[in-house]
Amino acid sequence: MSQADERLVVLNGIERTFYLGDSQVHALRDVDLTITRGEYIAVMGPSGSGKSTLLNLIGLLDRPDAGTYHLEGRDVTTLNPDELAKVRSERIGFIFQSFHLVPRLTAAANIELPLTLAGISSNERTKRVAQALNEYGLADRAHHLPNQLSGGQRQRVAIARATILRPAVLLADEPTGNLDRATGEEVVRLLEALNAQGMTLIVVTHDQALGARARRQLKMEDGSIVGDTNVMVSMAAGVVT
């Protein structure tokens, strides 16, 4: 695979400004960022630094005011809303702090939802959902509603739903924010296992311990990336450089 093929996300000169009354908020300022396939990245910084805006933009939930965004070599800043929705549903998975499960749907139905929206056949949906329920230890919770599940179970349902279409990138916004430490560790291990299988993982977090686990850390302040640290692990030498 060529170096160009390895580049999953390429942002050039990205600007995003919000208007609050008479005030301008520069959420992103001239952001340049390249993310290659299979990376594990933590985005950190104080509240209001632009972390979630960056994640929303990468996830095609928001558009830049200026600059270009190429996803898998395609300029997605030129796409219309229907085209954006298709790319978002097929190539991007989302994990949120508040789970965002559909309250009236069972765990199985929540996981199945992206497959239904993508027009996957009933037989294939049934097979994939059953596999996901088993993989995430949810087989005995398949017919439970979200309010009948623990926080950790709800986040596992959310992860299964986010990855059921095998997206190119998984975006996690404070994925352990509503969980106790032990349950949060379990969720992080699940996310890291997905990354180990080749899925690109981008995590926004205030948790320094969680951020330190990522192989690359981006630090944001006032809408800009002010730090970009790669942590290379040499398995043979057993050292971190």
N, C-alpha and C positions, 0 to 999 in steps of 0.2 A: 504494500500500500504506500502511495506517495505521501510526502509530508503534507501536501495540500489536502489529501483525503483524510489525514489524521486530525485536521482542524475541524472541530465540531461547532464551536461558537467563535465568531470574530466580530467584535464591536470596534468601530472606528469613529471617534469624535462624537460620542453619544451625549446629547444634552436633554434634560427633562426639567421643565419648570412648571410649578403649580402656582395658582393665584388664590390667595386667601384674603378676600376683601380687596384692600388697596396694596396688600403686601405680595411680593414675589418670593417664592421659595425655590431655590435652585437645588432640586433633589439630586440631579446628576450633572456633573460639570466635565465636559470634554473627556469622557471615559473611553480609553482604549483597552481592550482585553481580548486575549486569545485563549481558548480552552480546547485542549485536545481530548480525543476520545479516551475514556477510561480513567480520567482524572478524578481525584477526591479532593474537593476544595471546601474550605470553610471561609465564609464571609463574615467578618467581625467589625465592630465599631460601636460607638455610642448611639443611643436612640436619636433618630433624625439625621443619621449620617448618610442615608441613601441605600442601606442594605436591602430592604424589602422592595424599594423601587427598582433596584438593579435586578432582583430576582423576578419581579413581575414583568420586567421588560424582556429578560431572557425567556421567560415562560409565555411570552406573547399575550399577556393580560393587559399590557400597556404599550403604547407607541412612543418612540422618541420624538422630540421636537426638532432635532437635527442629528445628523450622523447616519451611519449605515450599520445594519445588523445582518450578517450572513450566518445562516444555520445550515450545516451540512452542505456548504457551498452555494446556497440559495439566498438571494437578497430578499429577506422576508419583510423589509420595510416598504416594499412596493405592493404587497398582497392586499386584496380586498378582505372585508370581514369574514366572508364564507371561506376563503382560502386560508386565512389565519386560523379559523376554528378547526379546519381539517388537519392542518399541520400540528396544531396544539394537541388535538385529541390523539393523533397517531404517533407523535414523536416526543412528547413531553409528558412526564408524570409529576404530579404535585402531592406533597405531604404538608399538612398545615397543623399548627399548634392545636387548633380546636376541632380537628378531625374532618369536619364538614361532610359527615355522612348524611344521607337522606333519612330522616327520622322514621318515616313510615315503611321503609324497606328493610328486609332482613339483611343479615350479614352477607348471605349468598347473593341476594338481589343487588346490594350495593356493589359488590365485586363484579357482578355481571353487567352493570349499567354501561360501562364504556364499550363492551363487546356489542351490546344491543344497538347503541348509537352508531357504531362502526359498521353495522349491517352483517355481523358474523352470524352464520347459521345456528339454529337452535342446538343441533347435536354438538357442534364445535364449542358453543358457549357452555353447555353442560359439562363437557369434558374439561375445559380449561378452568372453570370455576371449581370443580371437584378437586382438581390438581392443586389449585391455589389454596383452598381450604385445608388440604392435607399438609402442604408445605409450611403454612403459617400456624399450624396447630389449632385450627378453628373448626375442624370437622364437626365437633359436638356443639358448636355454636352457630351452625349454618342458618338455622331458622329463628334465631334470636334477633330482636330489634336492637338498635344501638343503645337505647336506655336500659337494656337488660345485660349489657356487656360492661366489663371493667374498662378503665382508661387504656390499659395496655392492649386489651382485646380490640378496642375500637381503633387504636392506632395500627394494629396489625391488619385489620380490615381495610383501613385507609391505604396502607402500603400495598396490599394485594390488589386493591382497585387501581392504584396509581401505576402498577407495573404489569397489569394483565394484558396490555397491548404491546408489551416489550418495547418501551420507549427508548430513545437514544440517550435521554438525559432525565435524571430524577432530581427535582428541586424540593428541598425540605426547609420550611420556614419555622424555626424554633420547634423542631419535631418532638423535643422532650419537655417543652415548657409547661405542660399540664400534667406531667407524670412524676411520680416519686422517683428517687434515685435508682432503685433496683429495677423498676420497670423501664425507666429511661435507658439504662444500660442494655437491657434486652432489646429495645427498639434500635439503639445504635448498632448493636451487633447484627441485626437483620439488615440494616441499611449498608453496613460495611460488607456483609456477605454478597449483597447485590453488586456492589462496586467490585469486589473480588472476581465476580463472574463477568466483568467487563462493562457494566453500566456506569456511565458518568454520573457522579454524585456531587451536588452543590448544596451545602448546608449553610443557612443563615442562623447564627447563634450568638447569644450573649454569654454563653457558658464557656469559659476559658478552657476548662478541661476537655470539653467536647471539641472545641476548635483545635486544640493541640493534637488531636488524633488524626486530623486530616494531613495529607501529604503536602498540601499547598494552602497557605493562609493568605487571604486578601484582607487588608485593613482599610476601612473607609472612614473619612472625616469630611464633613461639609460637602457631600456629593462627589468626592474624588477618591480614587484609589491611591492611598499614600504609602502603602506597603504591600509587597507581593513576595512572599517567602516560599520557596520550595524546600521541602524536607525530603532528602533522598535517603532511602533506607537500603543499606547493603546487607542483604540477607546472609551472604557468605561470611562477611567480616563481623556481622552482628553489631554494627555501629550505625549511628545516625549522624549525617553530616549536614 
